[in-house]
Amino acid sequence: MIALLFALLTVTMGLNYFNLRTAANALFFITLALSVYWLKFHATSQLTIQL
């Protein structure tokens, strides 16, 4: 998932480089939403530590 987020942000930077700002902004906000979801998932999941 982290690799996907980095790939999406790399594509966003590429779109910005080619002056496709509307697409870059849309992809950035999608990536931001996925990042928040991923953070919430990890922050609220139970730890499965077996002693």
N, C-alpha and C positions, 0 to 999 in steps of 0.2 A: 504494500500500500504506500509506503514511504517512497519507493522508487517511482510509483505512478504519480505521486504528488510532485516530485522533482521533475519528472518528464513533462507534466502539464505546465509547470512553471517555466521550464525551458522553452516549450512551444509558445507560451505567452510572451516571453522575451523576444523570440524570433518574430512573432506577429508585430510586436512594437517596433522592432528594427525595420520592418518593411512597411511601416506606417499604416497598419491595419488596426487602428486603435479601438474601434468598436468591437471587433472580434476578440482582441486581446483583453479588453475590459470584461467582456462576457466570460471568457475562459478563466480570467483571474478570479472573478466572483464565484464561479463554479468550483474552482480549486480551493478557494477560501472556505466555502461551505463544506467541502469534503474534509478539509483539514480540521474544522471544528467538530464535525461528526467523528472523525478518527480520534481526536483528543478526548471527546466525551466518552467514547467507547472504552478507551484505555483507562480513563479516570474513574469510571464507575464499574468496571468489571471486577469480579471477585478474583482474588489470588488463589491459585490452586497449588498450594504448597503442601506436600505430603511429608510429614515427619515420621 
